[in-house]
């Protein structure tokens, strides 16, 4: 019988999944087109067997070190839990790319060409191809990471820069560019949050139109406080921790 912690996670997961389904249906989308990344950053590795028992299979971690440590611990202590997919969702320092290249199954926050170059070279040494998302900054906030795209609609230079960046990332032999990732501002009106997600989707569509043959199917947008808005605006991946696991004390 599942323990109390597993049952709690399972109940929260079901509630989140229902909200995802409802948000998708409000805009005529298939709920199955939305990937839920369950974010376990800062939670101890002991949480993961309960998460697995609750039905979670995609794990999100911010830091490369934490992802690597948890994956290695599970491989040694719980080898039967080998069907997790590990997504690194936080930005990456160039000196830590080796960990991501070796241990991550997906990288959401590619924000520098130097990081892309190192990731591709190191993924090659591990005989891997790494799916990646380009992180874009639509709000223009200096505190946020990502390639600047706050004026992409009217700034021809910014559009040209983004086009070149996309082409360069797509050309790395051991990276698989899958789409875009963004973060909306915190503590702002819903209209501004919605605008950031909507403009990210439109940027993705523009890039695909500008670069025939380039497929960017994924949009990683939305967290606990705004994932329903993100889904309504086209998110295909949502990154949710607190609504599933609660507050980290």
C-alpha positions as CSV (number, residue, x, y, z in Angstrom):
1,X,0.0,0.0,0.0
2,X,1.3,3.4,-0.9
3,X,2.5,5.5,2.0
4,X,1.1,8.8,3.1
5,X,3.6,10.9,1.2
6,X,2.9,9.0,-2.0
7,X,-0.8,9.5,-1.6
8,X,-0.4,13.2,-1.0
9,X,1.8,13.6,-4.1
10,X,-0.7,11.6,-6.1
11,X,-3.6,13.7,-5.0
12,X,-1.8,17.0,-5.8
13,X,-0.7,15.5,-9.1
14,X,-4.3,14.6,-10.0
15,X,-5.4,18.1,-9.2
16,X,-2.7,19.7,-11.3
17,X,-3.4,17.3,-14.2
18,X,-7.1,18.3,-14.1
19,X,-6.2,22.0,-14.3
20,X,-3.9,21.2,-17.2
21,X,-6.6,19.3,-19.0
22,X,-9.2,22.1,-18.4
23,X,-6.8,24.8,-19.6
24,X,-6.0,22.9,-22.8
25,X,-9.7,22.2,-23.5
26,X,-10.6,25.9,-23.1
27,X,-8.6,26.7,-26.2
28,X,-9.5,23.5,-28.1
29,X,-6.2,21.8,-27.5
30,X,-5.5,18.1,-26.7
31,X,-4.4,17.8,-23.1
32,X,-2.1,14.9,-24.1
33,X,0.0,17.5,-26.0
34,X,1.1,19.1,-22.7
35,X,4.1,17.6,-20.9
36,X,4.2,18.0,-17.2
37,X,7.7,18.5,-15.7
38,X,7.6,17.8,-12.0
39,X,10.2,20.1,-10.4
40,X,12.0,18.6,-7.4
41,X,14.7,21.3,-7.0
42,X,15.9,21.5,-3.3
43,X,13.9,18.5,-2.3
44,X,15.9,15.6,-0.9
45,X,16.5,12.6,-3.2
46,X,14.4,10.5,-0.8
47,X,11.3,12.2,-2.3
48,X,11.8,10.6,-5.7
49,X,10.7,7.0,-4.9
50,X,7.4,8.5,-3.6
51,X,7.1,10.7,-6.7
52,X,7.7,7.6,-8.9
53,X,5.0,5.6,-7.0
54,X,2.6,8.5,-7.5
55,X,3.1,8.2,-11.3
56,X,5.6,10.9,-12.0
57,X,8.2,10.1,-14.7
58,X,9.6,13.5,-15.8
59,X,11.8,15.3,-13.2
60,X,12.9,18.9,-13.4
61,X,16.0,20.2,-11.6
62,X,17.5,23.7,-11.6
63,X,21.1,22.9,-10.9
64,X,23.4,20.5,-12.8
65,X,25.1,19.3,-9.7
66,X,21.8,18.4,-8.0
67,X,20.5,16.6,-11.0
68,X,23.7,14.6,-11.3
69,X,23.8,13.7,-7.6
70,X,20.1,12.6,-7.6
71,X,20.4,10.6,-10.7
72,X,23.6,8.8,-9.5
73,X,22.0,8.1,-6.1
74,X,18.9,6.6,-7.6
75,X,21.0,4.4,-10.0
76,X,22.9,3.1,-7.0
77,X,20.1,2.8,-4.5
78,X,16.9,2.3,-6.5
79,X,18.0,0.8,-9.9
80,X,14.4,-0.2,-10.5
81,X,13.5,3.5,-10.9
82,X,15.4,3.8,-14.2
83,X,12.5,5.2,-16.2
84,X,12.7,8.9,-15.0
85,X,13.5,11.5,-17.7
86,X,15.7,14.2,-16.3
87,X,15.1,17.8,-17.4
88,X,17.5,20.5,-16.4
89,X,15.3,23.7,-16.3
90,X,17.8,26.2,-14.8
91,X,20.5,28.2,-16.5
92,X,23.9,26.7,-16.8
93,X,27.4,28.0,-16.1
94,X,29.8,27.1,-18.9
95,X,32.2,25.4,-16.5
96,X,29.4,22.9,-15.5
97,X,28.3,21.9,-18.9
98,X,29.9,18.4,-18.6
99,X,27.4,17.4,-15.9
100,X,24.5,18.4,-18.0
101,X,25.9,16.7,-21.1
102,X,26.3,13.5,-19.2
103,X,23.3,13.4,-16.9
104,X,20.4,15.5,-18.4
105,X,18.0,14.1,-20.9
106,X,16.7,17.5,-21.8
107,X,17.9,21.1,-21.3
108,X,15.4,23.9,-21.1
109,X,17.5,27.0,-20.5
110,X,20.1,27.4,-23.2
111,X,21.0,31.1,-23.0
112,X,24.5,31.4,-24.5
113,X,26.3,30.2,-27.6
114,X,29.4,29.3,-25.5
115,X,27.3,27.0,-23.4
116,X,25.8,25.5,-26.6
117,X,29.3,24.8,-28.1
118,X,30.5,23.2,-24.9
119,X,27.4,21.1,-24.5
120,X,27.6,19.7,-28.0
121,X,31.3,18.8,-27.7
122,X,30.8,17.1,-24.4
123,X,27.6,15.3,-25.4
124,X,29.7,13.8,-28.2
125,X,32.2,12.4,-25.8
126,X,29.4,10.6,-24.0
127,X,27.9,9.4,-27.3
128,X,24.7,11.4,-26.7
129,X,22.5,13.9,-28.5
130,X,20.9,16.4,-26.1
131,X,17.5,18.0,-26.8
132,X,17.6,21.7,-25.9
133,X,15.3,24.7,-25.8
134,X,16.5,28.2,-26.4
135,X,15.7,30.5,-23.5
136,X,14.3,33.9,-24.6
137,X,13.7,37.0,-22.4
138,X,10.5,38.6,-23.6
139,X,10.0,40.9,-20.6
140,X,13.4,42.7,-20.9
141,X,14.0,42.3,-17.1
142,X,17.7,42.5,-16.4
143,X,17.4,39.9,-13.7
144,X,16.1,37.3,-16.1
145,X,18.3,35.0,-18.3
146,X,17.8,34.3,-21.9
147,X,18.5,35.8,-25.3
148,X,16.9,39.2,-25.4
149,X,13.7,39.3,-27.4
150,X,11.8,42.1,-25.7
151,X,11.4,44.1,-28.9
152,X,11.6,41.4,-31.5
153,X,8.4,42.5,-33.3
154,X,9.7,46.0,-34.1
155,X,13.5,45.8,-33.8
156,X,15.0,44.5,-37.0
157,X,18.4,44.1,-35.4
158,X,17.0,42.0,-32.5
159,X,15.2,39.8,-35.1
160,X,18.3,39.3,-37.1
161,X,20.3,38.4,-34.0
162,X,17.7,35.8,-32.9
163,X,17.7,34.3,-36.4
164,X,21.4,33.9,-36.4
165,X,21.5,32.4,-32.9
166,X,18.8,29.9,-33.8
167,X,20.8,28.9,-36.9
168,X,24.0,28.5,-35.0
169,X,22.4,26.4,-32.2
170,X,20.6,24.2,-34.8
171,X,24.0,23.6,-36.5
172,X,25.7,22.0,-33.4
173,X,26.0,18.3,-34.3
174,X,25.1,16.9,-30.8
175,X,22.3,19.3,-29.8
176,X,18.7,18.8,-31.0
177,X,17.0,22.2,-30.9
178,X,13.4,21.6,-30.1
179,X,11.9,25.0,-29.3
180,X,11.8,28.0,-26.9
181,X,11.6,28.5,-23.2
182,X,10.6,31.6,-21.3
183,X,9.6,32.9,-17.9
184,X,7.0,35.5,-17.3
185,X,7.4,38.4,-14.8
186,X,6.3,37.8,-11.2
187,X,3.7,39.8,-9.3
188,X,2.3,41.6,-12.4
189,X,-1.1,41.7,-14.0
190,X,-2.4,38.7,-15.8
191,X,-2.5,40.6,-19.0
192,X,1.3,41.1,-19.0
193,X,1.9,37.5,-18.1
194,X,-0.4,36.4,-21.0
195,X,1.4,38.8,-23.3
196,X,4.8,37.3,-22.6
197,X,3.6,33.8,-23.4
198,X,1.6,34.9,-26.4
199,X,4.6,36.8,-27.9
200,X,6.9,33.8,-27.3
201,X,4.6,31.6,-29.3
202,X,4.4,34.2,-32.0
203,X,8.3,34.4,-32.0
204,X,8.5,30.7,-32.4
205,X,6.1,30.8,-35.3
206,X,8.0,33.6,-36.9
207,X,11.3,31.8,-36.6
208,X,9.9,28.7,-38.2
209,X,8.5,30.8,-41.1
210,X,11.8,32.6,-41.5
211,X,13.8,29.4,-41.5
212,X,12.1,26.8,-43.7
213,X,12.8,23.2,-42.6
214,X,13.4,24.3,-38.9
215,X,10.9,22.6,-36.6
216,X,10.4,24.1,-33.1
217,X,7.5,22.2,-31.7
218,X,8.1,22.8,-28.0
219,X,7.3,25.8,-25.9
220,X,8.3,25.5,-22.2
221,X,6.3,28.1,-20.5
222,X,4.5,28.3,-17.2
223,X,5.1,27.4,-13.6
224,X,2.8,26.8,-10.5
225,X,1.4,30.4,-10.5
226,X,0.8,30.8,-14.2
227,X,0.8,27.5,-16.0
228,X,-2.9,27.6,-17.0
229,X,-2.3,30.9,-18.8
230,X,0.7,29.5,-20.5
231,X,-1.2,26.5,-21.7
232,X,-4.0,28.8,-23.1
233,X,-1.2,30.6,-25.0
234,X,0.4,27.5,-26.5
235,X,2.7,26.0,-23.9
236,X,3.6,22.3,-24.6
237,X,5.7,21.9,-21.4
238,X,4.9,23.3,-18.0
239,X,7.4,23.2,-15.1
240,X,5.5,22.7,-11.8
241,X,6.9,22.0,-8.3
242,X,5.1,23.7,-5.5
243,X,1.6,22.7,-6.6
244,X,2.7,19.0,-6.6
245,X,5.1,18.8,-3.7
246,X,4.1,21.7,-1.5
247,X,6.3,24.4,0.0
248,X,9.9,23.4,0.7
249,X,10.7,24.1,4.4
